[in-house]
Amino acid sequence: MKENMSGCSVEEAMRLLGGRWRLLLVSYLMEGPKRFNDLRRDVPGISQRMLTLDLRALEEAGLVKRTVYPTSPVKVEYSLSEDGLRLLPVVEVMKTFGLWLKARDAGEAGEEVAVVPASKAAVKPRRAARTAQKTNS
């Protein structure tokens, strides 16, 4: 992986979670352990190679656990580690933001878009932005 050049904590997180698929894979693993082909079905646009590389990177970072069961054929499951579960608030905020983007792109750009935040943590920045907007008007 690339080095963090600026020392910024956001850059550090993006270094690990950046790219098209990693945070999406984490969001599907929030549902519970999954096998490789389950993840391929969940994310149909990902190639087998990219899925393998991204799961390996997440495993090396300590966010995903790979469990091999000694059966015939061998059964392998992927699940989130304790550190990986810390990404739950990030996934929730991204889902809320994605819903807002979908609503905005559907033609509601000029109106207030009512999207229920995934958690209370997502409410505070919205209230602060509205308060700042009212005081600047």
C-alpha positions in Angstrom: 0.0 0.0 0.0 1.0 3.6 -0.5 2.4 5.7 2.3 0.5 8.4 4.0 2.3 11.5 2.7 0.6 14.3 4.6 0.2 12.6 8.0 -3.5 13.4 7.8 -5.9 10.9 9.5 -8.4 11.1 6.7 -5.6 10.2 4.2 -4.7 7.3 6.4 -8.3 6.0 6.4 -8.6 6.5 2.6 -5.3 4.7 2.1 -6.9 1.6 3.5 -10.6 2.0 2.6 -10.2 4.0 -0.7 -11.1 2.4 -4.0 -14.3 1.2 -5.3 -15.0 -2.0 -3.4 -13.4 -2.2 0.1 -16.0 -0.2 2.1 -18.8 -1.9 0.2 -17.3 -5.3 1.1 -17.2 -4.2 4.7 -20.8 -3.1 4.6 -21.9 -6.6 3.3 -19.8 -8.3 6.0 -21.7 -6.2 8.6 -24.5 -8.7 8.0 -22.4 -11.5 9.3 -19.8 -14.0 8.0 -19.9 -14.7 4.3 -18.1 -17.1 1.9 -16.2 -15.8 -1.2 -19.0 -16.6 -3.6 -21.6 -15.0 -1.4 -19.6 -11.8 -1.6 -19.3 -12.2 -5.4 -23.1 -12.4 -5.7 -23.5 -9.4 -3.4 -21.2 -7.3 -5.5 -21.8 -8.5 -9.1 -19.5 -5.9 -10.7 -16.3 -7.0 -8.9 -13.9 -9.3 -10.6 -12.7 -12.4 -8.8 -9.2 -10.9 -8.8 -10.2 -7.6 -7.2 -12.3 -9.4 -4.6 -9.3 -11.6 -3.7 -7.0 -8.6 -3.6 -9.3 -6.4 -1.5 -10.2 -9.2 0.9 -6.5 -9.8 1.4 -5.7 -6.1 2.0 -8.6 -5.9 4.5 -7.3 -9.1 6.2 -3.7 -7.7 6.3 -5.0 -4.5 7.9 -6.7 -6.6 10.6 -10.3 -5.5 9.6 -11.4 -8.9 8.2 -10.9 -12.4 9.6 -10.5 -15.3 7.2 -11.6 -18.6 8.8 -10.7 -21.9 7.0 -12.8 -25.0 8.1 -11.1 -28.4 7.5 -13.9 -29.9 5.5 -14.0 -31.5 2.1 -14.1 -29.3 0.1 -12.5 -26.7 2.3 -14.9 -24.0 3.5 -13.6 -20.5 3.9 -15.6 -17.7 5.6 -14.8 -14.0 5.9 -16.0 -11.9 8.8 -15.3 -8.6 10.4 -12.7 -8.5 13.2 -13.2 -6.4 16.3 -11.3 -3.6 14.5 -13.5 -4.1 11.4 -16.6 -3.6 13.5 -15.4 -0.1 14.3 -16.3 0.8 10.8 -20.0 0.5 11.5 -20.5 4.3 12.0 -18.6 5.0 8.8 -20.8 2.6 6.8 -23.9 4.1 8.3 -22.8 7.7 7.4 -22.0 6.5 3.8 -25.4 4.9 3.5 -27.1 8.0 4.6 -25.1 10.1 2.3 -25.7 7.7 -0.6 -29.5 7.9 0.0 -29.3 11.7 0.0 -27.3 11.6 -3.3 -29.9 9.3 -4.9 -32.7 11.6 -3.8 -30.9 14.7 -5.0 -30.1 13.2 -8.4 -33.7 12.1 -8.8 -34.7 15.7 -9.3 -35.1 17.0 -5.8 -32.0 19.1 -5.8 -33.8 22.4 -5.1 -35.9 21.0 -2.2 -35.0 19.9 1.3 -34.4 16.2 1.0 -35.7 14.3 4.0 -33.3 11.3 4.6 -33.5 9.7 8.0 -29.9 9.5 9.4 -28.6 6.0 10.1 -27.5 7.1 13.6 -27.6 10.1 15.9 -24.0 10.8 15.0 -25.1 11.7 11.5 -27.7 14.2 12.9 -25.2 16.5 14.6 -23.3 17.7 11.5 -26.6 18.4 9.7 -28.0 20.5 12.6 -24.7 22.4 12.8 -24.8 23.1 9.1 -28.4 24.4 9.3 -27.6 26.6 12.3 -24.6 28.1 10.5 -26.7 28.6 7.4 -29.4 30.5 9.3 -26.9 32.7 11.1 -25.2 33.6 7.8 -28.5 34.5 6.1 
